[in-house]
Amino acid sequence: MSLLAGRRLRVHTDGAARGNPGPAAAAALVYDESGECVGEAARYLGVATNNVAEYQGLLLGLGRARELGATEVEVVTDSELLARQWSGQYRVKHPELKELYGQAKEAARSFERVVVRHVRRDENAAADTAANRAIDTAPGAWAGA
C-alpha cells in the first residue's frame, strides 16, 4: 500500500483542444497535503472537444489518485461545466459526456469522498501546461512521480 494511503490528495485536472473539436489532450497533477506534486499523467486524445478533454483529465486524475492510495480527493478544475455537472447544478446532455460522466462517477466510488472545485484558469496553469504539452508531443502518453 502507498505511503499516501488514508490521506487526502488534491488533483488539478485540465483538458485542451485546439479547434474544438481539434487535437486534444488531458492532464492531471496530484498533490499531497503539503502541496508537493506526487504524481502526474497526461494523454493525447486525438481529435476531441474541449469538454471531452476536461472529462478525460478528470478520469486521469482519479485514476492516478487511486494508484497513489488516496481515500479522499479534491479535484480542482477550470471547467465550470464539469464542476457544475458533477455537483448536479447542470444536467449532462451530450451522449459522449454522459458516458464519461458515468465513468467518472464510477471511478469516484473507490474513494470515501470526492469533491470537485471550480477555479479560475490562472489557478490551474500547471495542469493546462501539461495538457498542452501532451498535444505538442503527441502521439503518446507520459506519467511521472
MDTraj code that builds the backbone (N, CA, C; nanometers):
import mdtraj as md
import numpy as np

residues = "MET SER LEU LEU ALA GLY ARG ARG LEU ARG VAL HIS THR ASP GLY ALA ALA ARG GLY ASN PRO GLY PRO ALA ALA ALA ALA ALA LEU VAL TYR ASP GLU SER GLY GLU CYS VAL GLY GLU ALA ALA ARG TYR LEU GLY VAL ALA THR ASN ASN VAL ALA GLU TYR GLN GLY LEU LEU LEU GLY LEU GLY ARG ALA ARG GLU LEU GLY ALA THR GLU VAL GLU VAL VAL THR ASP SER GLU LEU LEU ALA ARG GLN TRP SER GLY GLN TYR ARG VAL LYS HIS PRO GLU LEU LYS GLU LEU TYR GLY GLN ALA LYS GLU ALA ALA ARG SER PHE GLU ARG VAL VAL VAL ARG HIS VAL ARG ARG ASP GLU ASN ALA ALA ALA ASP THR ALA ALA ASN ARG ALA ILE ASP THR ALA PRO GLY ALA TRP ALA GLY ALA".split()
xyz = np.array([
    [0.0834, -0.1186, 0.0000],
    [0.0000, 0.0000, 0.0000],
    [0.0877, 0.1246, 0.0000],
    [0.0429, 0.2281, -0.0649],
    [0.1177, 0.3523, -0.0767],
    [0.1298, 0.4245, 0.0566],
    [0.2354, 0.5020, 0.0697],
    [0.2524, 0.5857, 0.1877],
    [0.1455, 0.6930, 0.1959],
    [0.0763, 0.7177, 0.0852],
    [-0.0271, 0.8201, 0.0821],
    [-0.1634, 0.7650, 0.1205],
    [-0.1717, 0.6354, 0.1472],
    [-0.2996, 0.5729, 0.1797],
    [-0.3623, 0.6420, 0.2994],
    [-0.4923, 0.6598, 0.2925],
    [-0.5648, 0.7221, 0.4014],
    [-0.5523, 0.8728, 0.4031],
    [-0.4887, 0.9271, 0.3047],
    [-0.4686, 1.0708, 0.3004],
    [-0.5508, 1.1338, 0.1897],
    [-0.5715, 1.2611, 0.2075],
    [-0.6440, 1.3383, 0.1081],
    [-0.5452, 1.3931, 0.0061],
    [-0.5776, 1.3766, -0.1205],
    [-0.4952, 1.4304, -0.2277],
    [-0.5745, 1.5353, -0.3047],
    [-0.5047, 1.6352, -0.3554],
    [-0.5644, 1.7386, -0.4402],
    [-0.5191, 1.7105, -0.5831],
    [-0.6134, 1.7041, -0.6732],
    [-0.5852, 1.6694, -0.8122],
    [-0.6276, 1.7851, -0.9023],
    [-0.5307, 1.8476, -0.9670],
    [-0.5601, 1.9519, -1.0653],
    [-0.5729, 1.8843, -1.2010],
    [-0.6857, 1.9043, -1.2664],
    [-0.7092, 1.8417, -1.3961],
    [-0.7347, 1.9486, -1.5013],
    [-0.7050, 1.9130, -1.6256],
    [-0.7359, 2.0044, -1.7349],
    [-0.7451, 1.9265, -1.8649],
    [-0.8200, 1.9829, -1.9556],
    [-0.8280, 1.9312, -2.0902],
    [-0.8062, 2.0457, -2.1868],
    [-0.7468, 2.0168, -2.2997],
    [-0.7215, 2.1198, -2.4003],
    [-0.7565, 2.0652, -2.5374],
    [-0.8169, 2.1503, -2.6189],
    [-0.8473, 2.1148, -2.7578],
    [-0.8164, 2.2357, -2.8442],
    [-0.7441, 2.2137, -2.9478],
    [-0.7097, 2.3226, -3.0400],
    [-0.8007, 2.3136, -3.1613],
    [-0.9058, 2.3928, -3.1573],
    [-1.0029, 2.3927, -3.2662],
    [-1.1431, 2.3616, -3.2183],
    [-1.1565, 2.2815, -3.1189],
    [-1.2826, 2.2476, -3.0504],
    [-1.3969, 2.2129, -3.1457],
    [-1.3994, 2.0969, -3.2112],
    [-1.3019, 1.9899, -3.1870],
    [-1.1727, 2.0124, -3.2646],
    [-1.0701, 1.9500, -3.2120],
    [-0.9385, 1.9567, -3.2731],
    [-0.8444, 1.8676, -3.1955],
    [-0.7163, 1.8735, -3.2266],
    [-0.6201, 1.7942, -3.1495],
    [-0.6376, 1.8252, -3.0009],
    [-0.6499, 1.7201, -2.9201],
    [-0.6847, 1.7397, -2.7793],
    [-0.6013, 1.6508, -2.6888],
    [-0.5945, 1.6916, -2.5629],
    [-0.5228, 1.6135, -2.4621],
    [-0.5813, 1.6442, -2.3257],
    [-0.5499, 1.5564, -2.2322],
    [-0.5941, 1.5712, -2.0938],
    [-0.4741, 1.5539, -2.0030],
    [-0.4811, 1.6170, -1.8863],
    [-0.3712, 1.6056, -1.7907],
    [-0.4238, 1.6149, -1.6486],
    [-0.3453, 1.5594, -1.5575],
    [-0.3771, 1.5669, -1.4146],
    [-0.2468, 1.5736, -1.3362],
    [-0.2443, 1.6598, -1.2371],
    [-0.1317, 1.6715, -1.1451],
    [-0.1848, 1.6446, -1.0054],
    [-0.1180, 1.5574, -0.9314],
    [-0.1654, 1.5149, -0.7996],
    [-0.0724, 1.5706, -0.6927],
    [-0.1322, 1.6357, -0.5933],
    [-0.0561, 1.6979, -0.4849],
    [-0.0957, 1.6374, -0.3511],
    [0.0032, 1.6225, -0.2625],
    [-0.0276, 1.5750, -0.1279],
    [-0.0697, 1.6935, -0.0413],
    [-0.0938, 1.6657, 0.0858],
    [-0.1443, 1.7693, 0.1756],
    [-0.0447, 1.8819, 0.1997],
    [0.0831, 1.8563, 0.1769],
    [0.1838, 1.9612, 0.1948],
    [0.2004, 2.0466, 0.0695],
    [0.1334, 2.0085, -0.0400],
    [0.1426, 2.0830, -0.1644],
    [0.2480, 2.0317, -0.2599],
    [0.3104, 1.9194, -0.2258],
    [0.4120, 1.8602, -0.3131],
    [0.3444, 1.7784, -0.4231],
    [0.3915, 1.7949, -0.5469],
    [0.3389, 1.7153, -0.6577],
    [0.3915, 1.5728, -0.6439],
    [0.3005, 1.4780, -0.6266],
    [0.3382, 1.3381, -0.6037],
    [0.3017, 1.2476, -0.7208],
    [0.2363, 1.3023, -0.8217],
    [0.2005, 1.2224, -0.9376],
    [0.1464, 1.3098, -1.0483],
    [0.1614, 1.2636, -1.1690],
    [0.1089, 1.3356, -1.2838],
    [0.0833, 1.2377, -1.3972],
    [-0.0044, 1.2782, -1.4854],
    [-0.0332, 1.1968, -1.6030],
    [-0.0901, 1.2871, -1.7110],
    [-0.0665, 1.2507, -1.8345],
    [-0.1238, 1.3231, -1.9476],
    [-0.1442, 1.2250, -2.0617],
    [-0.2408, 1.2568, -2.1461],
    [-0.2698, 1.1670, -2.2580],
    [-0.3197, 1.2476, -2.3768],
    [-0.2625, 1.2192, -2.4911],
    [-0.3110, 1.2769, -2.6157],
    [-0.4374, 1.2015, -2.6547],
    [-0.5409, 1.2731, -2.6971],
    [-0.6707, 1.2119, -2.7246],
    [-0.7050, 1.2040, -2.8730],
    [-0.6233, 1.2607, -2.9591],
    [-0.6623, 1.2721, -3.0991],
    [-0.7565, 1.3902, -3.1128],
    [-0.8508, 1.3819, -3.2041],
    [-0.9464, 1.4909, -3.2229],
    [-1.0610, 1.4743, -3.1236],
    [-1.0836, 1.5771, -3.0447],
    [-1.1910, 1.5755, -2.9452],
    [-1.2299, 1.7190, -2.9122],
    [-1.3402, 1.7340, -2.8413],
    [-1.3812, 1.8666, -2.7949],
    [-1.3127, 1.8980, -2.6626],
    [-1.3155, 2.0245, -2.6268],
    [-1.2584, 2.0666, -2.5000],
    [-1.3294, 1.9988, -2.3827],
    [-1.4614, 1.9868, -2.3895],
    [-1.5349, 1.9261, -2.2781],
    [-1.5009, 1.7783, -2.2613],
    [-1.4851, 1.7074, -2.3712],
    [-1.4415, 1.5678, -2.3632],
    [-1.3029, 1.5614, -2.2998],
    [-1.2148, 1.6504, -2.3410],
    [-1.0793, 1.6531, -2.2846],
    [-1.0824, 1.6831, -2.1350],
    [-1.1705, 1.7719, -2.0915],
    [-1.1820, 1.8025, -1.9481],
    [-1.2224, 1.6773, -1.8696],
    [-1.3194, 1.6033, -1.9201],
    [-1.3614, 1.4799, -1.8521],
    [-1.2513, 1.3747, -1.8535],
    [-1.1773, 1.3670, -1.9628],
    [-1.0658, 1.2718, -1.9675],
    [-0.9599, 1.3100, -1.8641],
    [-0.9395, 1.4392, -1.8430],
    [-0.8475, 1.4841, -1.7385],
    [-0.8946, 1.4417, -1.6009],
    [-1.0248, 1.4531, -1.5774],
    [-1.0819, 1.4081, -1.4504],
    [-1.0575, 1.2588, -1.4305],
    [-1.0819, 1.1803, -1.5344],
    [-1.0599, 1.0356, -1.5246],
    [-0.9132, 1.0023, -1.4996],
    [-0.8226, 1.0725, -1.5677],
    [-0.6793, 1.0513, -1.5436],
    [-0.6447, 1.0818, -1.3983],
    [-0.6961, 1.1927, -1.3487],
    [-0.6658, 1.2335, -1.2118],
    [-0.7185, 1.1373, -1.1077],
    [-0.8418, 1.0916, -1.1261],
    [-0.8975, 0.9951, -1.0311],
    [-0.8189, 0.8644, -1.0351],
    [-0.7801, 0.8225, -1.1544],
    [-0.7007, 0.7004, -1.1671],
    [-0.5662, 0.7120, -1.0986],
    [-0.5002, 0.8253, -1.1175],
    [-0.3689, 0.8469, -1.0552],
    [-0.3821, 0.8521, -0.9032],
    [-0.4864, 0.9195, -0.8529],
    [-0.5082, 0.9274, -0.7080],
    [-0.5342, 0.7889, -0.6498],
    [-0.6084, 0.7067, -0.7230],
    [-0.6347, 0.5700, -0.6774],
    [-0.5046, 0.4910, -0.6716],
    [-0.4217, 0.5037, -0.7757],
    [-0.2920, 0.4348, -0.7773],
    [-0.2054, 0.4752, -0.6585],
    [-0.2192, 0.5984, -0.6138],
    [-0.1398, 0.6501, -0.5025],
    [-0.2023, 0.6193, -0.3666],
    [-0.3160, 0.5511, -0.3663],
    [-0.3770, 0.5056, -0.2424],
    [-0.4595, 0.6080, -0.1679],
    [-0.5047, 0.7120, -0.2355],
    [-0.5850, 0.8152, -0.1695],
    [-0.7205, 0.7604, -0.1276],
    [-0.7732, 0.8151, -0.0189],
    [-0.9093, 0.7828, 0.0228],
    [-1.0032, 0.9007, 0.0009],
    [-0.9491, 1.0218, 0.0005],
    [-1.0272, 1.1423, -0.0267],
    [-0.9564, 1.2225, -0.1343],
    [-1.0355, 1.2775, -0.2266],
    [-0.9785, 1.3527, -0.3377],
    [-1.0534, 1.4845, -0.3540],
    [-0.9762, 1.5909, -0.3649],
    [-1.0309, 1.7204, -0.4042],
    [-0.9835, 1.7455, -0.5465],
    [-1.0774, 1.7504, -0.6389],
    [-1.0454, 1.7764, -0.7788],
    [-1.0583, 1.9262, -0.8028],
    [-0.9560, 1.9837, -0.8627],
    [-0.9549, 2.1261, -0.8957],
    [-0.9553, 2.1376, -1.0476],
    [-1.0526, 2.2092, -1.1011],
    [-1.0674, 2.2219, -1.2460],
    [-1.1037, 2.3648, -1.2829],
    [-1.0625, 2.4059, -1.4018],
    [-1.1061, 2.5367, -1.4507],
    [-1.2281, 2.5231, -1.5428],
    [-1.2826, 2.4027, -1.5506],
    [-1.4022, 2.3794, -1.6315],
    [-1.5272, 2.3993, -1.5457],
    [-1.5933, 2.5116, -1.5668],
    [-1.7163, 2.5377, -1.4924],
    [-1.8222, 2.4332, -1.5272],
    [-1.8269, 2.3935, -1.6543],
    [-1.9242, 2.2931, -1.6966],
    [-1.9047, 2.1633, -1.6192],
    [-1.7826, 2.1133, -1.6150],
    [-1.7548, 1.9882, -1.5443],
    [-1.7923, 2.0004, -1.3964],
    [-1.7514, 2.1083, -1.3328],
    [-1.7793, 2.1267, -1.1900],
    [-1.9294, 2.1321, -1.1630],
    [-2.0024, 2.2036, -1.2471],
    [-2.1476, 2.2159, -1.2254],
    [-2.2219, 2.0870, -1.2611],
    [-2.1736, 2.0142, -1.3600],
    [-2.2353, 1.8849, -1.3894],
    [-2.2084, 1.7871, -1.2760],
    [-2.0876, 1.7885, -1.2222],
    [-2.0529, 1.6980, -1.1125],
    [-2.1436, 1.7224, -0.9915],
    [-2.1695, 1.8494, -0.9621],
    [-2.2491, 1.8844, -0.8437],
    [-2.3994, 1.8701, -0.8672],
    [-2.4391, 1.8488, -0.9926],
    [-2.5807, 1.8353, -1.0237],
    [-2.6484, 1.9663, -1.0592],
    [-2.5738, 2.0759, -1.0629],
    [-2.6317, 2.2053, -1.0998],
    [-2.6681, 2.2096, -1.2476],
    [-2.5906, 2.1415, -1.3304],
    [-2.6181, 2.1308, -1.4734],
    [-2.6424, 1.9845, -1.5071],
    [-2.7359, 1.9617, -1.5998],
    [-2.7579, 1.8266, -1.6500],
    [-2.6519, 1.7929, -1.7539],
    [-2.6189, 1.6655, -1.7624],
    [-2.5262, 1.6179, -1.8652],
    [-2.6125, 1.5706, -1.9816],
    [-2.6068, 1.6431, -2.0923],
    [-2.6955, 1.6139, -2.2043],
    [-2.6256, 1.5420, -2.3198],
    [-2.5044, 1.5809, -2.3490],
    [-2.4335, 1.5258, -2.4650],
    [-2.4012, 1.3785, -2.4409],
    [-2.4330, 1.2900, -2.5371],
    [-2.4123, 1.1459, -2.5174],
    [-2.2688, 1.1076, -2.4794],
    [-2.1696, 1.1671, -2.5443],
    [-2.0311, 1.1317, -2.5119],
    [-1.9940, 1.1786, -2.3709],
    [-2.0427, 1.2965, -2.3334],
    [-2.0159, 1.3454, -2.1975],
    [-2.0901, 1.2618, -2.0936],
    [-2.2107, 1.2151, -2.1278],
    [-2.2843, 1.1271, -2.0356],
    [-2.2034, 1.0022, -2.0043],
    [-2.1432, 0.9449, -2.1072],
    [-2.0619, 0.8245, -2.0891],
    [-1.9417, 0.8536, -1.9992],
    [-1.8716, 0.9627, -2.0262],
    [-1.7543, 0.9986, -1.9463],
    [-1.7931, 1.0360, -1.8035],
    [-1.9051, 1.1051, -1.7887],
    [-1.9566, 1.1400, -1.6561],
    [-1.9836, 1.0123, -1.5757],
    [-2.0474, 0.9153, -1.6393],
    [-2.0747, 0.7878, -1.5727],
    [-1.9472, 0.7163, -1.5316],
    [-1.8475, 0.7175, -1.6198],
    [-1.7187, 0.6556, -1.5861],
    [-1.6536, 0.7264, -1.4675],
    [-1.6624, 0.8587, -1.4653],
    [-1.6019, 0.9351, -1.3559],
    [-1.6743, 0.9088, -1.2243],
    [-1.8066, 0.9046, -1.2271],
    [-1.8822, 0.8756, -1.1044],
    [-1.8494, 0.7350, -1.0541],
    [-1.8337, 0.6412, -1.1461],
    [-1.7955, 0.5047, -1.1079],
    [-1.6562, 0.5047, -1.0455],
    [-1.5631, 0.5754, -1.1056],
    [-1.4269, 0.5839, -1.0506],
    [-1.4284, 0.6478, -0.9122],
    [-1.5158, 0.7441, -0.8921],
    [-1.5238, 0.8141, -0.7632],
    [-1.5714, 0.7221, -0.6511],
    [-1.6404, 0.6155, -0.6860],
    [-1.6900, 0.5225, -0.5831],
    [-1.5770, 0.4517, -0.5091],
    [-1.4571, 0.4525, -0.5653],
    [-1.3451, 0.3853, -0.4988],
    [-1.2822, 0.4723, -0.3893],
    [-1.3365, 0.5914, -0.3697],
    [-1.2876, 0.6817, -0.2653],
    [-1.3968, 0.7048, -0.1616],
    [-1.3559, 0.7416, -0.0407],
    [-1.4538, 0.7774, 0.0614],
    [-1.5233, 0.9080, 0.0261],
    [-1.4495, 0.9976, -0.0381],
    [-1.5050, 1.1292, -0.0683],
    [-1.4328, 1.1883, -0.1885],
    [-1.5103, 1.2465, -0.2794],
    [-1.4555, 1.3213, -0.3923],
    [-1.5336, 1.4519, -0.4026],
    [-1.4622, 1.5620, -0.4015],
    [-1.5245, 1.6923, -0.4255],
    [-1.4579, 1.7536, -0.5478],
    [-1.5368, 1.8260, -0.6252],
    [-1.4856, 1.8932, -0.7439],
    [-1.5049, 2.0430, -0.7231],
    [-1.3962, 2.1166, -0.7364],
    [-1.3981, 2.2609, -0.7123],
    [-1.3544, 2.3346, -0.8383],
    [-1.4334, 2.4351, -0.8757],
    [-1.4005, 2.5180, -0.9916],
    [-1.3102, 2.6327, -0.9489],
    [-1.2060, 2.6577, -1.0292],
    [-1.1159, 2.7710, -1.0063],
    [-1.0969, 2.8465, -1.1374],
    [-1.0430, 2.9669, -1.1254],
    [-1.0084, 3.0432, -1.2455],
    [-0.8946, 2.9718, -1.3190],
    [-0.8868, 2.9977, -1.4468],
    [-0.7858, 2.9317, -1.5302],
    [-0.6436, 2.9546, -1.4787],
    [-0.6152, 3.0759, -1.4303],
    [-0.4795, 3.1051, -1.3838],
    [-0.4426, 3.0262, -1.2587],
    [-0.5417, 2.9744, -1.1873],
    [-0.5158, 2.8918, -1.0694],
    [-0.4934, 2.7450, -1.1065],
    [-0.5049, 2.7155, -1.2341],
    [-0.4890, 2.5784, -1.2824],
    [-0.3842, 2.5722, -1.3942],
    [-0.2908, 2.6655, -1.3909],
    [-0.1955, 2.6825, -1.5008],
    [-0.1058, 2.5610, -1.5223],
    [-0.0637, 2.4951, -1.4154],
    [0.0274, 2.3804, -1.4312],
    [-0.0409, 2.2662, -1.5058],
    [-0.1676, 2.2400, -1.4739],
    [-0.2406, 2.1339, -1.5441],
    [-0.2642, 2.1731, -1.6899],
    [-0.2927, 2.2999, -1.7140],
    [-0.3105, 2.3491, -1.8504],
    [-0.1825, 2.3304, -1.9316],
    [-0.0697, 2.3631, -1.8713],
    [0.0594, 2.3455, -1.9382],
    [0.0833, 2.1988, -1.9722],
    [0.0510, 2.1102, -1.8785],
    [0.0708, 1.9663, -1.9011],
    [-0.0179, 1.9154, -2.0144],
    [-0.1435, 1.9611, -2.0199],
    [-0.2333, 1.9177, -2.1269],
    [-0.1830, 1.9672, -2.2624],
    [-0.1404, 2.0910, -2.2684],
    [-0.0892, 2.1447, -2.3947],
    [0.0411, 2.0782, -2.4359],
    [0.1232, 2.0429, -2.3392],
    [0.2472, 1.9708, -2.3700],
    [0.2146, 1.8346, -2.4315],
    [0.1083, 1.7703, -2.3830],
    [0.0693, 1.6404, -2.4384],
    [0.0259, 1.6537, -2.5842],
    [-0.0387, 1.7643, -2.6185],
    [-0.0733, 1.7868, -2.7591],
    [0.0544, 1.8080, -2.8397],
    [0.1433, 1.8887, -2.7856],
    [0.2670, 1.9224, -2.8573],
    [0.3575, 1.8020, -2.8803],
    [0.3504, 1.7033, -2.7938],
    [0.4386, 1.5864, -2.8041],
    [0.3646, 1.4621, -2.8520],
    [0.2432, 1.4799, -2.9035],
    [0.1610, 1.3679, -2.9480],
    [0.2270, 1.2933, -3.0625],
    [0.1907, 1.1681, -3.0863],
    [0.1022, 1.0847, -3.0058],
    [0.1769, 1.0193, -2.8902],
    [0.0996, 0.9691, -2.7936],
    [0.1611, 0.9000, -2.6813],
    [0.1118, 0.9520, -2.5491],
    [0.1740, 0.9041, -2.4459],
    [0.1367, 0.9429, -2.3106],
    [0.2602, 0.9410, -2.2241],
    [0.2521, 1.0093, -2.1135],
    [0.3612, 1.0068, -2.0161],
    [0.3011, 1.0099, -1.8772],
    [0.3725, 0.9582, -1.7832],
    [0.3316, 0.9628, -1.6427],
    [0.4578, 0.9737, -1.5601],
    [0.4482, 1.0429, -1.4499],
    [0.5666, 1.0610, -1.3667],
    [0.5340, 1.0625, -1.2197],
    [0.6395, 1.0670, -1.1408],
    [0.6369, 1.0701, -0.9939],
    [0.5584, 0.9593, -0.9313],
])
top = md.Topology()
chain = top.add_chain()
for i, resn in enumerate(residues, 1):
    res = top.add_residue(resn, chain, resSeq=i)
    for name in ("N", "CA", "C"):
        top.add_atom(name, md.element.get_by_symbol(name[0]), res)
traj = md.Trajectory(xyz[None], top)
